[in-house]
Amino acid sequence: MLAPAMAQQAPAAGGPRLLPAVQVNASRLDIPPFDVPAALSVVRVDPAASGQPGVNFSEVLAGVPGILARDRQNYAQDEQISIRGFGSRSTFGVRSIRVYMDGIPSTLPDGQGQVAQFNLDSADRVEVLRGPFSVLYGNAAGGVVQLYSADGTAVPQTTLGVYGGSYDSFRFLANTRGIAGPVNYNIAASEFLSGGYRAHSRVRRESDNAKFGIDLGHGRKLTVLLNRINQPNTQDPLGLTRAQLNQDRRQATAVAAQYNTRKSAEQNQLGLVYEQALSQADQLRAMAYYGQRSIVQYLSIPPFVQKNPLQAGGVIAPATHYGGADLRWTHRGELAGGDYEAVLGASGDYQIQRRTGYENFIGSTLGVKGALRRNEHDNVNNVAEYAQFYWHFAPRWSVLLGLRNDEVRFAEHDFYITARNPDDSGHVSYRATTPVAGLQFRAADNVRIYASFGKGFETPSYNELGYRSDGQAGLAFDLKPARSNNYELGAKWQATGGLEFDTALFRADTRNELAVATNTNGRATYRNAGHTRREGVELSATGELAPGWRLSAGVTHLRARFEDGYLACSGSPCTVPTTPVAAGSRLPGVPQDYGSLRLEHGSGTGWREGVTLTGVGSVTVNDFGTDRAAGYALVDLDAGYTFALGQTTRLDLSARVNNLANRRYIGSVIVNDGNGRYFEPGPDRSVMLGARLTF
């Protein structure tokens, strides 16, 4: 449900402006985020304000604690996003975190998601939910990220923009929004081109998004959502070894050029959301969506490896149809003198994937699609029921309860059967009931203290089931789902009407942690690695310090460890793990400390300036901790000027310098890479210039 973050009040003369009203949906309840017993950050999206081109999701995350977006400089693999250590093992896309756009899942039923389809030109806000209440979103909900498009404006407006900068990077955009009769609309289209910081990393990305809100009268509303992303022939430079990194950090691995490693991806999606007020106390919401996603990716697997009859080839080509529906009823009332709100809902999602694999050679020619080596239909169905109950049962006390039941079923139908490659068809089902509870105490009108607990679970995705670590054919149906107990203790303080401080202590204990077993030539296998623990603290400050001065700062201290020792593979090929990983070892890819700060000045027409500071601690690159990527601190500066061209037109000019000190750093790591190519370096000092014309 939609709710204001807080009531707007008139600011004191000469004092800071009060926080604007913010509509949020992360809790599914009609209560302000300040009163939600959970760590929840709401970020207004305005790429033009910081001179950012609006390409990467990480651009809007400055000052948000808990979440970390690692810059791969590799658009063939998408951004690597983690929340409190969940998702750090992902070799591509987003794992362990649920992703939504305008209420439509960007995470498939098997738990694999992406943020590449996020269109920041049409966006209004981003919500980041962390901690126990994330489990109410089901499978792989170590955290929840949601992006919402803005509604159409009362006065129609159109924006045309162009950006250009280092490494032959250009972006062109157009956005129009307004209201026409009963329809409000927001339509955006853009194209991004870049030669890439590293060799063999060229990219072209087309992104389109449209939102139409239709007022049907009598308390009824229909929202139509269209989204498209097309990214043809994106080059993949692969990771670098330590020696390659020291030799030339901008190079691509030799086999990247030899096999022309690359990826083509296209996705088209349609969503419908229907809302109806049944009475003053009851509301109905129904959502349905359908999409198609096709991928062709060329890997660097040598031909001699593919001669194994059980090998699935060096070209992967999954074609996926997916969709689902959600029905939700909300009731509000009064119980024992206190207001309450109850939500009952059910959802179903499916994905039907035709997964094919081909040799990446024909004769002596490498990097081309050769003979068929894999042909299967992989289906996933997820059915869930959920309930939530919020009760303000005393003047200073409130409770939020939730329960969700999920059943996720995987089925493989193998159509590539030969004398040396048997039928690998099979199926497996995972079930989980995940409760969550939170209690909040209102110590003062501007202070909230809360405690919460929840149980979560995460099934393997098809990418993790896709290959067995013992080298045999078929899916890894022996993998178990990871299950976790999540705890959080937090406090929120609105120091002034425009400035809020939040803090949270958290812990997540996981059993059957899904960990990388082997990672060779762009192909990863997985295993269950016993018990792990992630615990730490988050601190944040957000709001207006003084007229025209805005701050967003967040810092996280995180201890992420394997609680149990186990045996793992230390090289490739490896079918029997023999190398011990000691209890207490760090989870690879997870820094102990990270944070960011954004300070900006200016509003309206005239000058605006900003500075962004980012700090990330060191990370180990494998389970054994034999190597690591050093920590780093970056400084970015931006400035802009807004011209008023008459009463209805404005021109925004901007300039931004990233990595001002020209620091050498590792943007992300490829966990447990079997070839030792762990490192993906971040870019040197770079410049971006932009212009936006709005009329």
DAZIRA-V565083 format. One record per pair of residues at least 12 apart in sequence whose C-alpha atoms are under 6 Angstrom apart, sorted by the first residue. I is the first residue (numbers start at 1). GAP is how many residues later the second one is. Records with the same first field share a line. If there is no record, write none. Layout:
# DAZIRA-V565083
I = GAP / GAP
This chain:
# DAZIRA-V565083
1 = 24 / 27 / 28 / 29
2 = 21 / 22 / 23 / 28
3 = 20 / 21 / 27 / 28 / 29
4 = 17 / 18 / 19 / 28
5 = 16 / 17 / 27 / 28
6 = 15
16 = 530 / 531
17 = 481
18 = 479 / 480
19 = 479
37 = 401 / 403 / 413
39 = 91
40 = 88 / 89
41 = 86 / 87
42 = 84 / 85
43 = 82 / 83
44 = 81
45 = 79 / 80
51 = 603 / 604 / 605
54 = 66
62 = 534 / 535 / 536
63 = 489 / 490 / 491 / 533 / 534
64 = 490
65 = 489 / 490 / 491
66 = 17 / 18 / 490
67 = 15 / 16
68 = 13 / 14
69 = 12
70 = 597 / 598
71 = 596
72 = 595 / 596 / 608
76 = 158 / 160 / 187
77 = 15
78 = 15
85 = 505
86 = 56
88 = 501
93 = 20 / 21
94 = 19 / 20
95 = 17
96 = 44 / 45 / 46
97 = 43 / 44 / 45 / 46 / 47
98 = 43 / 46
99 = 45 / 46 / 47
100 = 46
101 = 45 / 46 / 47
102 = 46
109 = 273
110 = 351
111 = 29 / 350
117 = 112
122 = 27 / 66
123 = 25 / 26 / 27
124 = 24 / 25 / 26
125 = 23
126 = 20 / 21
127 = 18 / 19
128 = 16 / 17
129 = 14 / 15
130 = 13
132 = 321 / 322 / 354
135 = 321
139 = 318 / 319
140 = 318
152 = 25 / 26 / 27 / 32 / 33 / 34
153 = 25
154 = 24 / 25
156 = 21 / 22
157 = 19 / 20 / 538
158 = 17 / 18 / 536 / 537
159 = 15 / 16 / 534 / 535
160 = 13 / 14 / 532 / 533
161 = 12 / 530 / 531
162 = 528 / 529
163 = 526 / 527
164 = 524 / 525
165 = 522 / 523
166 = 520 / 521
167 = 28 / 29 / 30
168 = 26 / 27
169 = 24 / 25
170 = 22 / 23
171 = 20 / 21
172 = 18 / 19
173 = 16 / 17
174 = 14 / 15
175 = 12 / 13
182 = 32 / 33
183 = 30 / 31
184 = 28 / 29
185 = 26 / 27
186 = 24 / 25
187 = 22 / 23
188 = 20 / 21
189 = 18 / 19
190 = 16 / 17
191 = 14 / 15
192 = 12 / 13
198 = 52 / 53
199 = 52 / 53
200 = 35 / 37
201 = 34 / 35 / 36
202 = 33
203 = 31
204 = 27
205 = 25 / 26
206 = 23 / 24
207 = 21 / 22
208 = 19 / 20
209 = 17 / 18
210 = 15 / 16
211 = 13 / 14
212 = 12
219 = 57 / 58
220 = 55 / 56
221 = 53 / 54
222 = 51 / 52
223 = 49 / 50
224 = 47 / 48
225 = 45 / 46
226 = 43 / 44
227 = 41 / 42
228 = 39 / 40
229 = 37 / 38
230 = 36
231 = 33 / 34
232 = 32
233 = 29 / 30 / 31
234 = 28 / 29
235 = 27
236 = 25 / 26
237 = 15 / 19
239 = 438 / 439 / 440 / 441
240 = 437 / 439
241 = 435 / 436
259 = 41 / 107 / 108
260 = 107
261 = 37 / 38
262 = 35 / 36
263 = 33 / 34
264 = 31 / 32
265 = 29 / 30
266 = 27 / 28
267 = 25 / 26
268 = 23 / 24
269 = 21 / 22
270 = 19 / 20
271 = 17 / 18
272 = 15 / 16
273 = 13 / 14
274 = 12
281 = 50 / 51
282 = 48 / 49
283 = 46 / 47
284 = 44 / 45
285 = 42 / 43
286 = 40 / 41
287 = 38 / 39
288 = 36 / 37
289 = 34 / 35
290 = 32 / 33
291 = 30 / 31
292 = 28 / 29
293 = 26 / 27
294 = 25
295 = 22 / 23
296 = 20 / 21
297 = 18 / 19
298 = 17
299 = 15
300 = 221
301 = 13 / 220
310 = 111 / 163
312 = 45 / 61 / 62
313 = 44 / 45 / 46 / 60
314 = 45 / 46
315 = 42 / 43 / 45
316 = 41
317 = 39
318 = 36 / 37 / 38
319 = 34 / 35
320 = 32 / 33
321 = 30 / 31
322 = 28 / 29
323 = 26 / 27
324 = 24 / 25
325 = 22 / 23
326 = 20 / 21
327 = 18 / 19
328 = 16 / 17
329 = 14 / 15
330 = 12 / 13
338 = 54 / 55
339 = 52 / 53
340 = 50 / 51
341 = 48 / 49
342 = 46 / 47
343 = 44 / 45
344 = 43
345 = 40 / 41
346 = 38 / 39
347 = 36 / 37
348 = 34 / 35
349 = 32 / 33
350 = 30 / 31
351 = 28 / 29
352 = 27
353 = 24 / 25
354 = 22 / 23
355 = 20 / 21
356 = 18 / 19
357 = 16 / 17
358 = 12 / 13 / 14 / 15
359 = 12
374 = 42
375 = 40 / 41
376 = 37 / 38 / 39
377 = 35 / 36
378 = 33 / 34
379 = 31 / 32
380 = 29 / 30
381 = 27 / 28
382 = 25 / 26
383 = 23 / 24
384 = 21 / 22
385 = 19 / 20
386 = 17 / 18
387 = 15 / 16
388 = 13 / 14
389 = 12
396 = 45 / 46
397 = 43 / 44
398 = 42
399 = 39 / 40
400 = 37 / 38
401 = 35 / 36
402 = 33 / 34
403 = 31 / 32
404 = 29 / 30
405 = 27 / 28
406 = 25 / 26
407 = 23 / 24
408 = 21 / 22
409 = 19 / 20
410 = 17 / 18
411 = 15 / 16
412 = 13 / 14
413 = 12
424 = 50
434 = 21 / 22
435 = 19 / 20
436 = 17 / 18
437 = 15 / 16
438 = 13 / 14
439 = 12
446 = 47 / 48
447 = 45 / 46
448 = 43 / 44
449 = 41 / 42
450 = 39 / 40
451 = 37 / 38
452 = 35 / 36
453 = 33 / 34
454 = 32
455 = 29 / 30
456 = 27 / 28
457 = 25 / 26
458 = 23 / 24
459 = 22
464 = 62
467 = 58
469 = 56
470 = 105
482 = 29 / 30 / 31
483 = 27 / 28
484 = 25 / 26
485 = 23 / 24
486 = 21 / 22
487 = 19 / 20
488 = 17 / 18
489 = 15 / 16
490 = 13 / 14
491 = 12
498 = 45 / 46
499 = 43 / 44 / 45
500 = 41 / 42
501 = 39 / 40
502 = 37 / 38
503 = 35 / 36
504 = 33 / 34
505 = 31 / 32
506 = 29 / 30
507 = 27 / 28
508 = 25 / 26
509 = 23 / 24
510 = 21 / 22
511 = 19 / 20
512 = 16 / 17 / 18
513 = 15 / 16 / 17
514 = 13 / 14
515 = 12
519 = 153 / 154 / 155
520 = 153 / 154
530 = 34
531 = 32 / 33
532 = 29 / 30 / 31
533 = 27 / 28
534 = 25 / 26
535 = 23 / 24
536 = 21 / 22 / 23
537 = 19 / 20
538 = 17 / 18
539 = 15 / 16
540 = 13 / 14
541 = 12
548 = 53 / 54
549 = 51 / 52
550 = 49 / 50
551 = 47 / 48
552 = 45 / 46
553 = 43 / 44
554 = 41 / 42
555 = 39 / 40
556 = 37 / 38 / 39
557 = 35 / 36
558 = 34
559 = 33
560 = 26 / 27
561 = 23 / 24 / 25 / 26
562 = 21 / 22 / 23
563 = 20 / 21
564 = 19
565 = 16 / 17 / 18
566 = 14 / 15
567 = 12 / 13 / 14
571 = 103
572 = 102
581 = 43
588 = 32 / 33 / 34 / 35
589 = 30 / 31 / 32
590 = 29
591 = 26 / 27 / 28
593 = 24
594 = 21 / 22 / 23
595 = 20
596 = 17 / 18
597 = 15 / 16
598 = 13 / 14
599 = 12
605 = 37
606 = 35 / 36
607 = 33 / 34
608 = 31 / 32
609 = 29 / 30
610 = 27 / 28
611 = 25 / 26
612 = 23 / 24
613 = 21 / 22
614 = 19 / 20
615 = 17 / 18
616 = 15 / 16
617 = 14
618 = 12 / 13
621 = 50
622 = 49 / 50
634 = 25
635 = 24 / 25
636 = 21 / 22 / 23 / 24
637 = 19 / 20
638 = 17 / 18
639 = 15 / 16
640 = 13 / 14
641 = 12
648 = 47
649 = 45 / 46
650 = 44
651 = 41 / 42
652 = 39 / 40
653 = 37 / 38
654 = 35 / 36
655 = 33 / 34
656 = 31 / 32
657 = 29 / 30
658 = 27 / 28
659 = 26
660 = 25
662 = 22 / 23
665 = 17
666 = 14 / 15 / 16
667 = 13 / 14 / 15
668 = 12
